[in-house]
Amino acid sequence: MGLWLLAGLSVIPAAHADVAAANACAASLPKDAKAIYDATLPQVGPGVDLRSIVTSNTRHLALSGVIARDTARSSAVEAAACLKHAEP
């Protein structure tokens, strides 16, 4: 019975989301990148395409005037680097 319990423990996944690390990273982001991060973080989860949601949120924020259009791409790259920590 002891061996069976130990074998069952080995199926715990090694990869997990580290939202604290993502938030620590985001604390130093410029304003526009932080806006993208804040809009995207709640949508990060299993099976979600991070690039797609960052792109969608960046486009929405830029077109609505919340972030600068001319730096939207670089802001999205910065935000995505922090969001990767939160991926499951």
PDB file of N, CA, C and O in Angstrom:
ATOM      1  N   MET A   1       0.829  -1.195   0.000  1.00  0.00           N
ATOM      2  CA  MET A   1       0.000   0.000   0.000  1.00  0.00           C
ATOM      3  C   MET A   1       0.873   1.258   0.000  1.00  0.00           C
ATOM      4  O   MET A   1       0.530   2.239  -0.660  1.00  0.00           O
ATOM      5  N   GLY A   2       1.978   1.248   0.717  1.00  0.00           N
ATOM      6  CA  GLY A   2       2.877   2.390   0.769  1.00  0.00           C
ATOM      7  C   GLY A   2       3.426   2.754  -0.595  1.00  0.00           C
ATOM      8  O   GLY A   2       3.539   3.936  -0.920  1.00  0.00           O
ATOM      9  N   LEU A   3       3.766   1.768  -1.390  1.00  0.00           N
ATOM     10  CA  LEU A   3       4.292   2.038  -2.727  1.00  0.00           C
ATOM     11  C   LEU A   3       3.235   2.666  -3.615  1.00  0.00           C
ATOM     12  O   LEU A   3       3.538   3.549  -4.417  1.00  0.00           O
ATOM     13  N   TRP A   4       2.026   2.227  -3.480  1.00  0.00           N
ATOM     14  CA  TRP A   4       0.935   2.772  -4.276  1.00  0.00           C
ATOM     15  C   TRP A   4       0.724   4.270  -3.986  1.00  0.00           C
ATOM     16  O   TRP A   4       0.487   5.053  -4.905  1.00  0.00           O
ATOM     17  N   LEU A   5       0.810   4.651  -2.737  1.00  0.00           N
ATOM     18  CA  LEU A   5       0.640   6.053  -2.370  1.00  0.00           C
ATOM     19  C   LEU A   5       1.773   6.899  -2.938  1.00  0.00           C
ATOM     20  O   LEU A   5       1.534   7.998  -3.437  1.00  0.00           O
ATOM     21  N   LEU A   6       2.993   6.402  -2.870  1.00  0.00           N
ATOM     22  CA  LEU A   6       4.123   7.144  -3.417  1.00  0.00           C
ATOM     23  C   LEU A   6       4.015   7.282  -4.926  1.00  0.00           C
ATOM     24  O   LEU A   6       4.341   8.331  -5.481  1.00  0.00           O
ATOM     25  N   ALA A   7       3.566   6.249  -5.582  1.00  0.00           N
ATOM     26  CA  ALA A   7       3.399   6.304  -7.035  1.00  0.00           C
ATOM     27  C   ALA A   7       2.341   7.336  -7.402  1.00  0.00           C
ATOM     28  O   ALA A   7       2.475   8.016  -8.420  1.00  0.00           O
ATOM     29  N   GLY A   8       1.316   7.462  -6.612  1.00  0.00           N
ATOM     30  CA  GLY A   8       0.257   8.434  -6.867  1.00  0.00           C
ATOM     31  C   GLY A   8       0.732   9.865  -6.721  1.00  0.00           C
ATOM     32  O   GLY A   8       0.208  10.761  -7.383  1.00  0.00           O
ATOM     33  N   LEU A   9       1.723  10.097  -5.861  1.00  0.00           N
ATOM     34  CA  LEU A   9       2.229  11.443  -5.656  1.00  0.00           C
ATOM     35  C   LEU A   9       3.072  11.936  -6.824  1.00  0.00           C
ATOM     36  O   LEU A   9       3.248  13.143  -6.995  1.00  0.00           O
ATOM     37  N   SER A  10       3.583  11.039  -7.609  1.00  0.00           N
ATOM     38  CA  SER A  10       4.458  11.445  -8.697  1.00  0.00           C
ATOM     39  C   SER A  10       3.718  12.064  -9.878  1.00  0.00           C
ATOM     40  O   SER A  10       4.367  12.524 -10.818  1.00  0.00           O
ATOM     41  N   VAL A  11       2.414  12.092  -9.867  1.00  0.00           N
ATOM     42  CA  VAL A  11       1.657  12.669 -10.971  1.00  0.00           C
ATOM     43  C   VAL A  11       1.340  14.143 -10.772  1.00  0.00           C
ATOM     44  O   VAL A  11       0.603  14.727 -11.566  1.00  0.00           O
ATOM     45  N   ILE A  12       1.877  14.745  -9.742  1.00  0.00           N
ATOM     46  CA  ILE A  12       1.655  16.171  -9.504  1.00  0.00           C
ATOM     47  C   ILE A  12       2.412  16.958 -10.575  1.00  0.00           C
ATOM     48  O   ILE A  12       3.613  16.750 -10.743  1.00  0.00           O
ATOM     49  N   PRO A  13       1.756  17.837 -11.286  1.00  0.00           N
ATOM     50  CA  PRO A  13       2.422  18.571 -12.359  1.00  0.00           C
ATOM     51  C   PRO A  13       3.501  19.504 -11.824  1.00  0.00           C
ATOM     52  O   PRO A  13       3.323  20.145 -10.788  1.00  0.00           O
ATOM     53  N   ALA A  14       4.610  19.572 -12.532  1.00  0.00           N
ATOM     54  CA  ALA A  14       5.727  20.413 -12.108  1.00  0.00           C
ATOM     55  C   ALA A  14       5.485  21.875 -12.469  1.00  0.00           C
ATOM     56  O   ALA A  14       5.889  22.765 -11.721  1.00  0.00           O
ATOM     57  N   ALA A  15       4.844  22.136 -13.585  1.00  0.00           N
ATOM     58  CA  ALA A  15       4.610  23.511 -14.027  1.00  0.00           C
ATOM     59  C   ALA A  15       3.361  24.077 -13.359  1.00  0.00           C
ATOM     60  O   ALA A  15       2.342  23.397 -13.239  1.00  0.00           O
ATOM     61  N   HIS A  16       3.455  25.314 -12.933  1.00  0.00           N
ATOM     62  CA  HIS A  16       2.297  25.983 -12.348  1.00  0.00           C
ATOM     63  C   HIS A  16       2.419  27.486 -12.557  1.00  0.00           C
ATOM     64  O   HIS A  16       3.507  28.010 -12.798  1.00  0.00           O
ATOM     65  N   ALA A  17       1.314  28.149 -12.463  1.00  0.00           N
ATOM     66  CA  ALA A  17       1.298  29.596 -12.637  1.00  0.00           C
ATOM     67  C   ALA A  17       1.932  30.262 -11.426  1.00  0.00           C
ATOM     68  O   ALA A  17       1.723  29.830 -10.292  1.00  0.00           O
ATOM     69  N   ASP A  18       2.694  31.296 -11.663  1.00  0.00           N
ATOM     70  CA  ASP A  18       3.313  32.053 -10.584  1.00  0.00           C
ATOM     71  C   ASP A  18       2.851  33.502 -10.703  1.00  0.00           C
ATOM     72  O   ASP A  18       3.569  34.362 -11.214  1.00  0.00           O
ATOM     73  N   VAL A  19       1.645  33.746 -10.223  1.00  0.00           N
ATOM     74  CA  VAL A  19       1.040  35.070 -10.339  1.00  0.00           C
ATOM     75  C   VAL A  19       1.834  36.097  -9.531  1.00  0.00           C
ATOM     76  O   VAL A  19       1.917  37.261  -9.924  1.00  0.00           O
ATOM     77  N   ALA A  20       2.421  35.676  -8.400  1.00  0.00           N
ATOM     78  CA  ALA A  20       3.224  36.601  -7.601  1.00  0.00           C
ATOM     79  C   ALA A  20       4.430  37.090  -8.402  1.00  0.00           C
ATOM     80  O   ALA A  20       4.766  38.274  -8.359  1.00  0.00           O
ATOM     81  N   ALA A  21       5.079  36.187  -9.129  1.00  0.00           N
ATOM     82  CA  ALA A  21       6.220  36.582  -9.967  1.00  0.00           C
ATOM     83  C   ALA A  21       5.762  37.478 -11.100  1.00  0.00           C
ATOM     84  O   ALA A  21       6.455  38.430 -11.460  1.00  0.00           O
ATOM     85  N   ALA A  22       4.596  37.182 -11.667  1.00  0.00           N
ATOM     86  CA  ALA A  22       4.052  38.016 -12.738  1.00  0.00           C
ATOM     87  C   ALA A  22       3.767  39.427 -12.225  1.00  0.00           C
ATOM     88  O   ALA A  22       4.080  40.410 -12.896  1.00  0.00           O
ATOM     89  N   ASN A  23       3.177  39.524 -11.044  1.00  0.00           N
ATOM     90  CA  ASN A  23       2.877  40.831 -10.461  1.00  0.00           C
ATOM     91  C   ASN A  23       4.147  41.592 -10.102  1.00  0.00           C
ATOM     92  O   ASN A  23       4.211  42.810 -10.269  1.00  0.00           O
ATOM     93  N   ALA A  24       5.155  40.880  -9.609  1.00  0.00           N
ATOM     94  CA  ALA A  24       6.431  41.528  -9.282  1.00  0.00           C
ATOM     95  C   ALA A  24       7.072  42.094 -10.547  1.00  0.00           C
ATOM     96  O   ALA A  24       7.602  43.205 -10.541  1.00  0.00           O
ATOM     97  N   CYS A  25       7.020  41.340 -11.606  1.00  0.00           N
ATOM     98  CA  CYS A  25       7.540  41.785 -12.904  1.00  0.00           C
ATOM     99  C   CYS A  25       6.759  43.012 -13.387  1.00  0.00           C
ATOM    100  O   CYS A  25       7.352  43.982 -13.859  1.00  0.00           O
ATOM    101  N   ALA A  26       5.456  42.965 -13.269  1.00  0.00           N
ATOM    102  CA  ALA A  26       4.589  44.034 -13.767  1.00  0.00           C
ATOM    103  C   ALA A  26       4.751  45.332 -12.981  1.00  0.00           C
ATOM    104  O   ALA A  26       4.419  46.406 -13.482  1.00  0.00           O
ATOM    105  N   ALA A  27       5.251  45.239 -11.770  1.00  0.00           N
ATOM    106  CA  ALA A  27       5.410  46.440 -10.948  1.00  0.00           C
ATOM    107  C   ALA A  27       6.365  47.446 -11.587  1.00  0.00           C
ATOM    108  O   ALA A  27       6.275  48.644 -11.315  1.00  0.00           O
ATOM    109  N   SER A  28       7.269  46.974 -12.426  1.00  0.00           N
ATOM    110  CA  SER A  28       8.238  47.878 -13.047  1.00  0.00           C
ATOM    111  C   SER A  28       7.899  48.226 -14.503  1.00  0.00           C
ATOM    112  O   SER A  28       8.697  48.858 -15.195  1.00  0.00           O
ATOM    113  N   LEU A  29       6.735  47.818 -14.953  1.00  0.00           N
ATOM    114  CA  LEU A  29       6.342  48.103 -16.340  1.00  0.00           C
ATOM    115  C   LEU A  29       5.987  49.580 -16.523  1.00  0.00           C
ATOM    116  O   LEU A  29       5.471  50.215 -15.604  1.00  0.00           O
ATOM    117  N   PRO A  30       6.265  50.123 -17.712  1.00  0.00           N
ATOM    118  CA  PRO A  30       5.774  51.466 -18.032  1.00  0.00           C
ATOM    119  C   PRO A  30       4.238  51.478 -18.051  1.00  0.00           C
ATOM    120  O   PRO A  30       3.603  50.426 -18.119  1.00  0.00           O
ATOM    121  N   LYS A  31       3.661  52.658 -17.991  1.00  0.00           N
ATOM    122  CA  LYS A  31       2.207  52.817 -17.852  1.00  0.00           C
ATOM    123  C   LYS A  31       1.402  52.040 -18.899  1.00  0.00           C
ATOM    124  O   LYS A  31       0.467  51.323 -18.543  1.00  0.00           O
ATOM    125  N   ASP A  32       1.746  52.168 -20.168  1.00  0.00           N
ATOM    126  CA  ASP A  32       0.965  51.501 -21.215  1.00  0.00           C
ATOM    127  C   ASP A  32       1.099  49.979 -21.135  1.00  0.00           C
ATOM    128  O   ASP A  32       0.113  49.261 -21.305  1.00  0.00           O
ATOM    129  N   ALA A  33       2.293  49.493 -20.883  1.00  0.00           N
ATOM    130  CA  ALA A  33       2.496  48.047 -20.751  1.00  0.00           C
ATOM    131  C   ALA A  33       1.732  47.518 -19.539  1.00  0.00           C
ATOM    132  O   ALA A  33       1.197  46.410 -19.575  1.00  0.00           O
ATOM    133  N   LYS A  34       1.681  48.307 -18.473  1.00  0.00           N
ATOM    134  CA  LYS A  34       0.944  47.898 -17.264  1.00  0.00           C
ATOM    135  C   LYS A  34      -0.554  47.843 -17.555  1.00  0.00           C
ATOM    136  O   LYS A  34      -1.250  46.978 -17.025  1.00  0.00           O
ATOM    137  N   ALA A  35      -1.053  48.744 -18.378  1.00  0.00           N
ATOM    138  CA  ALA A  35      -2.471  48.732 -18.748  1.00  0.00           C
ATOM    139  C   ALA A  35      -2.804  47.450 -19.513  1.00  0.00           C
ATOM    140  O   ALA A  35      -3.853  46.844 -19.292  1.00  0.00           O
ATOM    141  N   ILE A  36      -1.911  47.042 -20.406  1.00  0.00           N
ATOM    142  CA  ILE A  36      -2.119  45.800 -21.161  1.00  0.00           C
ATOM    143  C   ILE A  36      -2.065  44.609 -20.212  1.00  0.00           C
ATOM    144  O   ILE A  36      -2.893  43.702 -20.292  1.00  0.00           O
ATOM    145  N   TYR A  37      -1.094  44.620 -19.323  1.00  0.00           N
ATOM    146  CA  TYR A  37      -0.957  43.546 -18.328  1.00  0.00           C
ATOM    147  C   TYR A  37      -2.241  43.431 -17.492  1.00  0.00           C
ATOM    148  O   TYR A  37      -2.790  42.340 -17.337  1.00  0.00           O
ATOM    149  N   ASP A  38      -2.705  44.546 -16.965  1.00  0.00           N
ATOM    150  CA  ASP A  38      -3.901  44.543 -16.112  1.00  0.00           C
ATOM    151  C   ASP A  38      -5.142  44.054 -16.855  1.00  0.00           C
ATOM    152  O   ASP A  38      -5.982  43.364 -16.278  1.00  0.00           O
ATOM    153  N   ALA A  39      -5.255  44.411 -18.128  1.00  0.00           N
ATOM    154  CA  ALA A  39      -6.411  43.989 -18.917  1.00  0.00           C
ATOM    155  C   ALA A  39      -6.347  42.504 -19.257  1.00  0.00           C
ATOM    156  O   ALA A  39      -7.379  41.856 -19.428  1.00  0.00           O
ATOM    157  N   THR A  40      -5.139  41.971 -19.354  1.00  0.00           N
ATOM    158  CA  THR A  40      -4.963  40.601 -19.824  1.00  0.00           C
ATOM    159  C   THR A  40      -4.870  39.565 -18.718  1.00  0.00           C
ATOM    160  O   THR A  40      -5.331  38.438 -18.899  1.00  0.00           O
ATOM    161  N   LEU A  41      -4.293  39.911 -17.587  1.00  0.00           N
ATOM    162  CA  LEU A  41      -4.065  38.930 -16.513  1.00  0.00           C
ATOM    163  C   LEU A  41      -5.306  38.117 -16.131  1.00  0.00           C
ATOM    164  O   LEU A  41      -5.191  36.904 -15.960  1.00  0.00           O
ATOM    165  N   PRO A  42      -6.484  38.729 -15.990  1.00  0.00           N
ATOM    166  CA  PRO A  42      -7.656  37.931 -15.612  1.00  0.00           C
ATOM    167  C   PRO A  42      -8.051  36.879 -16.657  1.00  0.00           C
ATOM    168  O   PRO A  42      -8.784  35.940 -16.346  1.00  0.00           O
ATOM    169  N   GLN A  43      -7.570  37.035 -17.882  1.00  0.00           N
ATOM    170  CA  GLN A  43      -7.929  36.112 -18.963  1.00  0.00           C
ATOM    171  C   GLN A  43      -6.929  34.966 -19.124  1.00  0.00           C
ATOM    172  O   GLN A  43      -7.182  34.023 -19.873  1.00  0.00           O
ATOM    173  N   VAL A  44      -5.799  35.045 -18.427  1.00  0.00           N
ATOM    174  CA  VAL A  44      -4.764  34.014 -18.549  1.00  0.00           C
ATOM    175  C   VAL A  44      -5.219  32.762 -17.812  1.00  0.00           C
ATOM    176  O   VAL A  44      -5.604  32.824 -16.644  1.00  0.00           O
ATOM    177  N   GLY A  45      -5.174  31.633 -18.496  1.00  0.00           N
ATOM    178  CA  GLY A  45      -5.598  30.376 -17.892  1.00  0.00           C
ATOM    179  C   GLY A  45      -5.227  29.208 -18.772  1.00  0.00           C
ATOM    180  O   GLY A  45      -4.629  29.385 -19.834  1.00  0.00           O
ATOM    181  N   PRO A  46      -5.580  28.019 -18.337  1.00  0.00           N
ATOM    182  CA  PRO A  46      -5.259  26.822 -19.116  1.00  0.00           C
ATOM    183  C   PRO A  46      -5.894  26.862 -20.502  1.00  0.00           C
ATOM    184  O   PRO A  46      -7.078  27.168 -20.645  1.00  0.00           O
ATOM    185  N   GLY A  47      -5.111  26.555 -21.499  1.00  0.00           N
ATOM    186  CA  GLY A  47      -5.622  26.478 -22.862  1.00  0.00           C
ATOM    187  C   GLY A  47      -5.812  27.809 -23.567  1.00  0.00           C
ATOM    188  O   GLY A  47      -6.284  27.844 -24.703  1.00  0.00           O
ATOM    189  N   VAL A  48      -5.453  28.896 -22.915  1.00  0.00           N
ATOM    190  CA  VAL A  48      -5.624  30.216 -23.508  1.00  0.00           C
ATOM    191  C   VAL A  48      -4.362  30.569 -24.293  1.00  0.00           C
ATOM    192  O   VAL A  48      -3.247  30.357 -23.815  1.00  0.00           O
ATOM    193  N   ASP A  49      -4.541  31.105 -25.496  1.00  0.00           N
ATOM    194  CA  ASP A  49      -3.421  31.547 -26.324  1.00  0.00           C
ATOM    195  C   ASP A  49      -3.011  32.950 -25.872  1.00  0.00           C
ATOM    196  O   ASP A  49      -3.682  33.936 -26.177  1.00  0.00           O
ATOM    197  N   LEU A  50      -1.899  33.019 -25.140  1.00  0.00           N
ATOM    198  CA  LEU A  50      -1.466  34.289 -24.558  1.00  0.00           C
ATOM    199  C   LEU A  50      -1.241  35.350 -25.629  1.00  0.00           C
ATOM    200  O   LEU A  50      -1.647  36.500 -25.459  1.00  0.00           O
ATOM    201  N   ARG A  51      -0.610  34.979 -26.710  1.00  0.00           N
ATOM    202  CA  ARG A  51      -0.345  35.951 -27.778  1.00  0.00           C
ATOM    203  C   ARG A  51      -1.652  36.545 -28.311  1.00  0.00           C
ATOM    204  O   ARG A  51      -1.742  37.748 -28.557  1.00  0.00           O
ATOM    205  N   SER A  52      -2.636  35.708 -28.481  1.00  0.00           N
ATOM    206  CA  SER A  52      -3.917  36.154 -29.014  1.00  0.00           C
ATOM    207  C   SER A  52      -4.617  37.143 -28.080  1.00  0.00           C
ATOM    208  O   SER A  52      -5.123  38.170 -28.531  1.00  0.00           O
ATOM    209  N   ILE A  53      -4.645  36.840 -26.790  1.00  0.00           N
ATOM    210  CA  ILE A  53      -5.354  37.753 -25.875  1.00  0.00           C
ATOM    211  C   ILE A  53      -4.567  39.040 -25.649  1.00  0.00           C
ATOM    212  O   ILE A  53      -5.163  40.101 -25.462  1.00  0.00           O
ATOM    213  N   VAL A  54      -3.231  38.961 -25.662  1.00  0.00           N
ATOM    214  CA  VAL A  54      -2.436  40.186 -25.550  1.00  0.00           C
ATOM    215  C   VAL A  54      -2.682  41.062 -26.779  1.00  0.00           C
ATOM    216  O   VAL A  54      -2.872  42.272 -26.654  1.00  0.00           O
ATOM    217  N   THR A  55      -2.678  40.457 -27.948  1.00  0.00           N
ATOM    218  CA  THR A  55      -2.922  41.207 -29.187  1.00  0.00           C
ATOM    219  C   THR A  55      -4.308  41.855 -29.175  1.00  0.00           C
ATOM    220  O   THR A  55      -4.451  43.035 -29.495  1.00  0.00           O
ATOM    221  N   SER A  56      -5.307  41.089 -28.809  1.00  0.00           N
ATOM    222  CA  SER A  56      -6.679  41.596 -28.778  1.00  0.00           C
ATOM    223  C   SER A  56      -6.825  42.746 -27.780  1.00  0.00           C
ATOM    224  O   SER A  56      -7.416  43.778 -28.096  1.00  0.00           O
ATOM    225  N   ASN A  57      -6.288  42.563 -26.584  1.00  0.00           N
ATOM    226  CA  ASN A  57      -6.394  43.612 -25.564  1.00  0.00           C
ATOM    227  C   ASN A  57      -5.593  44.846 -25.947  1.00  0.00           C
ATOM    228  O   ASN A  57      -6.033  45.969 -25.703  1.00  0.00           O
ATOM    229  N   THR A  58      -4.426  44.652 -26.540  1.00  0.00           N
ATOM    230  CA  THR A  58      -3.607  45.785 -26.971  1.00  0.00           C
ATOM    231  C   THR A  58      -4.337  46.585 -28.041  1.00  0.00           C
ATOM    232  O   THR A  58      -4.380  47.814 -27.984  1.00  0.00           O
ATOM    233  N   ARG A  59      -4.902  45.897 -29.004  1.00  0.00           N
ATOM    234  CA  ARG A  59      -5.646  46.568 -30.075  1.00  0.00           C
ATOM    235  C   ARG A  59      -6.809  47.377 -29.485  1.00  0.00           C
ATOM    236  O   ARG A  59      -7.013  48.537 -29.845  1.00  0.00           O
ATOM    237  N   HIS A  60      -7.552  46.764 -28.591  1.00  0.00           N
ATOM    238  CA  HIS A  60      -8.696  47.447 -27.976  1.00  0.00           C
ATOM    239  C   HIS A  60      -8.233  48.690 -27.201  1.00  0.00           C
ATOM    240  O   HIS A  60      -8.833  49.758 -27.327  1.00  0.00           O
ATOM    241  N   LEU A  61      -7.184  48.552 -26.415  1.00  0.00           N
ATOM    242  CA  LEU A  61      -6.692  49.680 -25.611  1.00  0.00           C
ATOM    243  C   LEU A  61      -6.146  50.800 -26.497  1.00  0.00           C
ATOM    244  O   LEU A  61      -6.332  51.980 -26.199  1.00  0.00           O
ATOM    245  N   ALA A  62      -5.473  50.427 -27.583  1.00  0.00           N
ATOM    246  CA  ALA A  62      -4.922  51.442 -28.494  1.00  0.00           C
ATOM    247  C   ALA A  62      -6.029  52.170 -29.252  1.00  0.00           C
ATOM    248  O   ALA A  62      -6.004  53.395 -29.369  1.00  0.00           O
ATOM    249  N   LEU A  63      -6.986  51.427 -29.759  1.00  0.00           N
ATOM    250  CA  LEU A  63      -8.068  52.051 -30.526  1.00  0.00           C
ATOM    251  C   LEU A  63      -8.997  52.897 -29.658  1.00  0.00           C
ATOM    252  O   LEU A  63      -9.639  53.828 -30.144  1.00  0.00           O
ATOM    253  N   SER A  64      -9.059  52.564 -28.373  1.00  0.00           N
ATOM    254  CA  SER A  64      -9.904  53.355 -27.475  1.00  0.00           C
ATOM    255  C   SER A  64      -9.138  54.523 -26.844  1.00  0.00           C
ATOM    256  O   SER A  64      -9.701  55.284 -26.058  1.00  0.00           O
ATOM    257  N   GLY A  65      -7.864  54.660 -27.188  1.00  0.00           N
ATOM    258  CA  GLY A  65      -7.087  55.792 -26.702  1.00  0.00           C
ATOM    259  C   GLY A  65      -6.510  55.631 -25.308  1.00  0.00           C
ATOM    260  O   GLY A  65      -5.969  56.587 -24.752  1.00  0.00           O
ATOM    261  N   VAL A  66      -6.614  54.454 -24.737  1.00  0.00           N
ATOM    262  CA  VAL A  66      -6.092  54.222 -23.385  1.00  0.00           C
ATOM    263  C   VAL A  66      -4.562  54.149 -23.405  1.00  0.00           C
ATOM    264  O   VAL A  66      -3.907  54.618 -22.474  1.00  0.00           O
ATOM    265  N   ILE A  67      -3.997  53.566 -24.457  1.00  0.00           N
ATOM    266  CA  ILE A  67      -2.543  53.504 -24.612  1.00  0.00           C
ATOM    267  C   ILE A  67      -2.161  54.149 -25.948  1.00  0.00           C
ATOM    268  O   ILE A  67      -2.991  54.274 -26.848  1.00  0.00           O
ATOM    269  N   ALA A  68      -0.911  54.552 -26.059  1.00  0.00           N
ATOM    270  CA  ALA A  68      -0.431  55.186 -27.290  1.00  0.00           C
ATOM    271  C   ALA A  68      -0.326  54.158 -28.412  1.00  0.00           C
ATOM    272  O   ALA A  68       0.201  53.064 -28.213  1.00  0.00           O
ATOM    273  N   ARG A  69      -0.825  54.510 -29.578  1.00  0.00           N
ATOM    274  CA  ARG A  69      -0.782  53.594 -30.727  1.00  0.00           C
ATOM    275  C   ARG A  69       0.645  53.364 -31.215  1.00  0.00           C
ATOM    276  O   ARG A  69       0.997  52.253 -31.611  1.00  0.00           O
ATOM    277  N   ASP A  70       1.460  54.406 -31.188  1.00  0.00           N
ATOM    278  CA  ASP A  70       2.804  54.289 -31.751  1.00  0.00           C
ATOM    279  C   ASP A  70       3.728  53.381 -30.934  1.00  0.00           C
ATOM    280  O   ASP A  70       4.730  52.895 -31.459  1.00  0.00           O
ATOM    281  N   THR A  71       3.415  53.152 -29.687  1.00  0.00           N
ATOM    282  CA  THR A  71       4.247  52.273 -28.849  1.00  0.00           C
ATOM    283  C   THR A  71       3.484  51.031 -28.392  1.00  0.00           C
ATOM    284  O   THR A  71       3.953  50.302 -27.518  1.00  0.00           O
ATOM    285  N   ALA A  72       2.334  50.793 -28.969  1.00  0.00           N
ATOM    286  CA  ALA A  72       1.490  49.673 -28.523  1.00  0.00           C
ATOM    287  C   ALA A  72       2.205  48.328 -28.653  1.00  0.00           C
ATOM    288  O   ALA A  72       2.122  47.489 -27.756  1.00  0.00           O
ATOM    289  N   ARG A  73       2.903  48.127 -29.763  1.00  0.00           N
ATOM    290  CA  ARG A  73       3.574  46.844 -29.984  1.00  0.00           C
ATOM    291  C   ARG A  73       4.659  46.591 -28.937  1.00  0.00           C
ATOM    292  O   ARG A  73       4.720  45.505 -28.361  1.00  0.00           O
ATOM    293  N   SER A  74       5.503  47.571 -28.689  1.00  0.00           N
ATOM    294  CA  SER A  74       6.569  47.383 -27.701  1.00  0.00           C
ATOM    295  C   SER A  74       5.992  47.231 -26.297  1.00  0.00           C
ATOM    296  O   SER A  74       6.536  46.484 -25.484  1.00  0.00           O
ATOM    297  N   SER A  75       4.906  47.927 -26.006  1.00  0.00           N
ATOM    298  CA  SER A  75       4.245  47.782 -24.705  1.00  0.00           C
ATOM    299  C   SER A  75       3.665  46.382 -24.546  1.00  0.00           C
ATOM    300  O   SER A  75       3.712  45.802 -23.462  1.00  0.00           O
ATOM    301  N   ALA A  76       3.119  45.846 -25.629  1.00  0.00           N
ATOM    302  CA  ALA A  76       2.553  44.494 -25.589  1.00  0.00           C
ATOM    303  C   ALA A  76       3.644  43.454 -25.342  1.00  0.00           C
ATOM    304  O   ALA A  76       3.435  42.492 -24.602  1.00  0.00           O
ATOM    305  N   VAL A  77       4.790  43.646 -25.954  1.00  0.00           N
ATOM    306  CA  VAL A  77       5.910  42.715 -25.752  1.00  0.00           C
ATOM    307  C   VAL A  77       6.359  42.743 -24.293  1.00  0.00           C
ATOM    308  O   VAL A  77       6.625  41.697 -23.700  1.00  0.00           O
ATOM    309  N   GLU A  78       6.442  43.930 -23.725  1.00  0.00           N
ATOM    310  CA  GLU A  78       6.837  44.054 -22.314  1.00  0.00           C
ATOM    311  C   GLU A  78       5.808  43.399 -21.393  1.00  0.00           C
ATOM    312  O   GLU A  78       6.171  42.680 -20.461  1.00  0.00           O
ATOM    313  N   ALA A  79       4.542  43.646 -21.652  1.00  0.00           N
ATOM    314  CA  ALA A  79       3.474  43.065 -20.829  1.00  0.00           C
ATOM    315  C   ALA A  79       3.484  41.535 -20.939  1.00  0.00           C
ATOM    316  O   ALA A  79       3.333  40.833 -19.940  1.00  0.00           O
ATOM    317  N   ALA A  80       3.662  41.037 -22.150  1.00  0.00           N
ATOM    318  CA  ALA A  80       3.660  39.592 -22.371  1.00  0.00           C
ATOM    319  C   ALA A  80       4.791  38.896 -21.621  1.00  0.00           C
ATOM    320  O   ALA A  80       4.625  37.776 -21.139  1.00  0.00           O
ATOM    321  N   ALA A  81       5.932  39.557 -21.524  1.00  0.00           N
ATOM    322  CA  ALA A  81       7.059  38.964 -20.799  1.00  0.00           C
ATOM    323  C   ALA A  81       6.690  38.709 -19.339  1.00  0.00           C
ATOM    324  O   ALA A  81       7.098  37.697 -18.768  1.00  0.00           O
ATOM    325  N   CYS A  82       5.938  39.599 -18.742  1.00  0.00           N
ATOM    326  CA  CYS A  82       5.491  39.409 -17.354  1.00  0.00           C
ATOM    327  C   CYS A  82       4.343  38.405 -17.282  1.00  0.00           C
ATOM    328  O   CYS A  82       4.292  37.587 -16.364  1.00  0.00           O
ATOM    329  N   LEU A  83       3.436  38.462 -18.230  1.00  0.00           N
ATOM    330  CA  LEU A  83       2.277  37.564 -18.233  1.00  0.00           C
ATOM    331  C   LEU A  83       2.687  36.109 -18.380  1.00  0.00           C
ATOM    332  O   LEU A  83       1.968  35.222 -17.923  1.00  0.00           O
ATOM    333  N   LYS A  84       3.823  35.844 -19.005  1.00  0.00           N
ATOM    334  CA  LYS A  84       4.271  34.466 -19.166  1.00  0.00           C
ATOM    335  C   LYS A  84       4.483  33.775 -17.827  1.00  0.00           C
ATOM    336  O   LYS A  84       4.360  32.554 -17.728  1.00  0.00           O
ATOM    337  N   HIS A  85       4.802  34.551 -16.799  1.00  0.00           N
ATOM    338  CA  HIS A  85       4.966  33.989 -15.458  1.00  0.00           C
ATOM    339  C   HIS A  85       3.643  33.438 -14.922  1.00  0.00           C
ATOM    340  O   HIS A  85       3.639  32.507 -14.117  1.00  0.00           O
ATOM    341  N   ALA A  86       2.538  34.002 -15.360  1.00  0.00           N
ATOM    342  CA  ALA A  86       1.217  33.621 -14.858  1.00  0.00           C
ATOM    343  C   ALA A  86       0.570  32.485 -15.630  1.00  0.00           C
ATOM    344  O   ALA A  86      -0.494  31.995 -15.250  1.00  0.00           O
ATOM    345  N   GLU A  87       1.214  32.063 -16.717  1.00  0.00           N
ATOM    346  CA  GLU A  87       0.658  30.958 -17.502  1.00  0.00           C
ATOM    347  C   GLU A  87       0.732  29.655 -16.710  1.00  0.00           C
ATOM    348  O   GLU A  87       1.742  29.361 -16.070  1.00  0.00           O
ATOM    349  N   PRO A  88      -0.356  28.876 -16.765  1.00  0.00           N
ATOM    350  CA  PRO A  88      -0.326  27.581 -16.076  1.00  0.00           C
ATOM    351  C   PRO A  88       0.543  26.573 -16.783  1.00  0.00           C
ATOM    352  O   PRO A  88       0.668  25.437 -16.326  1.00  0.00           O
TER     353      PRO A  88
END
